């Protein structure tokens, strides 16, 4: 039963009209009017995306494994240029980050590996990653806790493994507001994380496998 079915129409208005207005009011409540869309592919996009080594003390290889197609709003990683991450150059505070990804299917049972970063510091010493692997989508990383860098892994707190097999598209929605971040995989929240970090960078990881990313949508929230 819907919310509208529990309420009587206002005088002079039928139930359909009343429900339409109620729906618009609810939508306005859910989506803040001050939310600002972040353009991840501006005219100078090549200056906005930067390769950072993992760990940050290592050099980045000279192999150009990241390929950005600004017109199609897609990013492809060959996965053959070492371990690094591609960082977008704008720090974010409260935000939502929507992205789709898929691995290129290989024969056998490869241990596909990559990730989507959020609230990282500039060089990735502080990092929070939404893991992309057949084993599930979950959050892990290294974050300040009581003033000390602490490694964490929420794989055991993952509500369920919602990852589709290699070759199929998966959707991640990361939302960070007031020190609380959630990861939704293919439409359902699987992890919730509470951090002391107030702002940071988003990014994509390369870890030895060809992976495609598309349908990027980032909104800054109040």
C-alpha positions in Angstrom: 0.0 0.0 0.0 1.4 3.4 -1.0 1.7 6.5 1.3 -0.9 8.2 -0.8 -3.4 5.4 -0.3 -3.3 6.1 3.4 -4.2 9.8 3.1 -7.6 11.4 2.1 -7.5 13.8 -0.9 -7.8 17.5 0.0 -11.2 19.1 -0.7 -11.6 19.9 -4.4 -8.7 17.6 -5.4 -8.9 14.0 -6.5 -6.6 11.3 -5.2 -4.5 11.2 -8.4 -3.8 15.0 -8.3 -3.0 14.9 -4.6 -0.6 12.0 -5.0 1.2 13.7 -7.8 1.8 16.8 -5.6 2.9 14.5 -2.7 5.4 12.7 -5.0 6.9 16.0 -6.1 7.2 17.2 -2.6 8.9 13.9 -1.6 11.3 14.2 -4.5 12.3 17.7 -3.5 13.0 16.4 0.0 15.2 13.5 -1.2 17.2 15.5 -3.8 18.6 18.7 -2.2 18.1 21.8 -4.4 21.7 22.9 -3.7 23.3 19.7 -5.0 25.9 20.5 -7.7 27.0 18.2 -10.5 30.7 17.8 -10.9 32.0 17.6 -14.5 34.6 14.8 -14.6 35.4 15.4 -18.3 35.9 19.2 -18.7 37.8 20.7 -21.7 41.1 20.3 -19.7 40.2 16.7 -18.5 43.8 15.6 -19.2 45.0 18.0 -16.5 42.3 16.8 -14.0 43.1 13.1 -14.0 46.5 12.1 -12.5 48.2 8.8 -12.1 49.4 8.1 -8.6 51.6 5.1 -7.7 50.6 2.5 -5.1 52.3 2.8 -2.7 52.9 6.5 -3.3 56.6 6.1 -2.7 57.0 4.0 -5.8 57.4 5.5 -9.3 54.6 5.3 -11.9 55.5 3.2 -14.9 55.8 4.8 -18.3 53.2 2.5 -19.9 50.1 4.6 -20.9 47.6 2.1 -19.6 44.7 4.6 -18.9 42.6 5.7 -21.8 40.0 8.5 -21.3 37.3 9.1 -23.9 35.8 12.4 -22.8 33.2 12.4 -25.6 31.8 9.0 -24.5 32.5 9.7 -20.8 34.4 6.4 -20.4 37.7 5.4 -19.0 39.5 2.2 -19.9 42.5 0.6 -18.0 44.6 -2.0 -19.8 45.8 -3.3 -16.5 49.4 -3.8 -17.8 51.2 -0.9 -16.4 51.7 -1.7 -12.7 49.8 -0.9 -9.6 48.5 2.7 -9.5 45.3 4.8 -9.3 43.9 7.5 -11.5 42.9 10.5 -9.3 40.4 13.2 -10.3 41.7 16.6 -9.3 38.8 18.1 -7.2 38.5 17.4 -3.5 35.0 16.5 -2.4 33.2 16.9 0.9 29.6 15.6 1.0 28.9 13.9 -2.3 27.4 11.0 -4.3 29.5 9.0 -6.8 27.8 6.8 -9.4 29.9 4.7 -11.8 29.5 1.5 -13.8 32.4 -1.0 -14.4 33.1 -4.4 -15.9 36.2 -6.6 -16.3 37.1 -8.0 -19.7 36.3 -11.7 -19.4 39.3 -14.0 -19.6 39.4 -17.9 -19.8 39.8 -19.9 -16.7 39.3 -18.4 -13.2 41.4 -15.2 -13.0 41.5 -13.3 -9.7 40.1 -10.1 -11.2 41.1 -7.1 -9.1 40.5 -3.3 -9.2 38.7 -0.7 -7.2 36.9 2.6 -6.9 38.5 5.1 -4.5 36.8 7.8 -2.4 37.9 10.3 0.3 41.6 9.6 -0.5 44.2 12.2 0.4 46.3 13.6 -2.4 48.9 10.9 -2.7 46.8 8.0 -1.5 48.4 7.5 1.9 44.9 7.8 3.3 42.6 5.7 1.1 39.1 4.2 1.1 38.3 1.7 -1.7 35.1 0.0 -2.9 36.6 -3.3 -4.0 35.7 -4.6 -7.5 36.2 -8.4 -7.6 34.2 -11.6 -8.0 34.5 -12.0 -4.2 32.1 -9.1 -3.7 31.9 -5.3 -3.5 32.9 -4.0 -0.1 34.9 -1.2 1.5 38.4 -1.5 2.9 41.4 0.8 3.2 43.7 2.8 5.6 42.2 5.7 7.4 43.0 7.9 10.5 41.4 6.6 13.7 42.1 8.5 16.9 45.0 10.2 15.2 46.6 6.9 14.0 46.6 5.4 10.6 44.5 2.2 10.8 43.9 -0.5 8.1 40.3 -1.8 8.0 38.3 -4.3 5.9 34.5 -4.5 5.8 34.3 -7.7 3.7 32.8 -9.7 6.6 30.2 -6.9 7.1 29.1 -7.0 3.5 25.4 -7.8 3.5 25.6 -9.9 0.4 27.8 -10.5 -2.7 25.9 -8.7 -5.5 28.8 -8.6 -8.1 28.0 -9.9 -11.6 30.5 -12.1 -13.4 33.3 -10.7 -15.6 32.0 -9.3 -18.9 28.8 -7.9 -17.3 28.3 -4.3 -16.1 28.1 -3.6 -12.4 26.9 -0.3 -10.8 28.4 1.3 -7.7 26.8 4.2 -5.8 29.0 5.7 -3.1 27.5 8.3 -0.8 29.5 10.3 1.8 27.7 12.7 4.1 28.9 13.9 7.6 31.6 11.2 8.1 29.3 8.4 7.0 29.8 6.6 3.7 27.7 3.9 2.1 28.4 1.6 -0.8 25.5 0.4 -2.9 26.2 -2.5 -5.4 23.7 -2.9 -8.2 21.0 -1.1 -6.4 21.4 -2.2 -2.8 23.6 -0.9 0.1 26.1 -3.6 1.2 28.5 -1.6 3.5 28.4 1.4 5.7 31.6 3.2 6.9 32.1 5.9 9.5 35.3 7.9 9.1 37.1 10.9 10.6 38.0 12.2 7.2 36.0 15.2 6.0 37.0 15.5 2.4 39.1 13.8 -0.2 39.6 12.6 -3.8 37.8 10.0 -5.9 39.7 7.7 -8.2 40.1 4.4 -10.1 42.5 1.6 -9.5 44.7 -0.4 -11.8 45.8 -3.8 -10.5 46.7 -6.1 -13.4 43.3 -6.6 -15.2 41.6 -4.8 -18.1 38.6 -2.9 -16.7 36.2 -0.4 -18.2 34.4 2.4 -16.4 31.4 4.4 -17.7 28.3 6.5 -16.7 30.2 8.7 -14.2 27.9 10.9 -12.1 29.2 12.9 -9.2 27.1 15.4 -7.2 28.3 17.6 -4.3 25.8 17.8 -1.5 25.3 20.5 1.2 
